[in-house]
Amino acid sequence: MFENLKKKWGIETSFQLIIIFIVFAITGSVAAKMSNPITVYFNLDTLPGLFYWPIRILIVFPVYQILLVWFGFVFGALVSIITFQKDKFIFNFFLKMSIMFSKKLIKLLSFGLFFKN
């Protein structure tokens, strides 16, 4: 299984694969931790779970994408992470959704100064 991943991602050593797994683990943990203050600020934690979790995921995703590039750069795995995700349909779908959500959030927080229609 790991050989298939290494071949698909263009990785030569098992150490590079371990670094990529570490980058994904750290990025996911930090993105989840960083989204908590945002949900508290907007008082979203009082919403029922049916509404809270989809909104929380929409908040986590743009944060995760930014942190993924950052931690990939720090650990030297940036090329592998971009190669891994560039051919994924779901990545493109969530990327477009996160860009749209981020623009709306920035517009809301800046009282419409950015991204005017």
CORLINUR-V985543 format. One record per run of one state. SS is the DSSP state (~ for helix, > for strand, _ for the rest). FROM is the first residue (numbers start at 0). TO is the last residue. Records with the same first field share a line. If there is no record, write none. Layout:
SS: FROM-TO + FROM-TO
//
This chain:
_: 0-0 + 9-12 + 41-42 + 46-47 + 75-76 + 86-87 + 109-116
~: 1-8 + 13-40 + 43-45 + 48-74 + 77-85 + 88-108
//
